[in-house]
Amino acid sequence: MDITAILGMSYDSLIEASVDKSPDEVVVTKDDETFYIVSEDNHNQTLASLGYKIVVNTGE
């Protein structure tokens, strides 16, 4: 499985990722240092089982 297609661009700053995301997306991380903007469905269906956690929810 190629998760880079799901993760897309990485951010080193949680603030930058939070600003760039749309209201229906979430920000996830695995190491608390690199952040990714993804759909909540992608997180729930794939990334959660790989250890990624949501740090900014939809609507935030």
N, C-alpha and C positions, 0 to 999 in steps of 0.2 A: 504494500500500500504506500502510495506517495502522498504523505501528508503535507508536503510543501505546497501543493495545489490548493489544499484546504486553508492552510495558514496564511498564505500570501505574504505581504510585506511585514517585516518585523520592525518593532519600535523599541528603542532603548529607554524610553521615557513613558511611564504610565500616563502622565498628563497629556503628552502629544497624542497617544493612542486614544485617550478619552475624548479629546477635542475632534479628532478625525472621524470617529465612528458615527454612524447614523443612529437615530433613536431605536431602530429595530435590530441592531447588532449588539454583540457583547465583546468585551475585551478579556482575553484569556492569557494565562501564563503557566509555565511548568516549573520555572526556576526563580520566579520573582525578580528577574533581571531583564528578560526579553518578553515583549507583549505583542499580541496579535489580535486583529479585529476579525471576527468571524460571525456567521449567523448562529443563532441559538440552536437551531436544528443540527448544524455541523458539530457543535460542541456536544450536544446530547447524544447524537448517533455515533460519533467517532472519537472525538478528542477527549471526552471525559474518561473513557476506558483506557486512554493512554497517559493519564495523569495530569491533564490540563485542567485548571480550575478557572472559574469565572471570577474576575476581580472588578469588573464594571458591568452591571446588568443592563438589559434593555431599558430605555427610557431615562437612564441616568446621563 
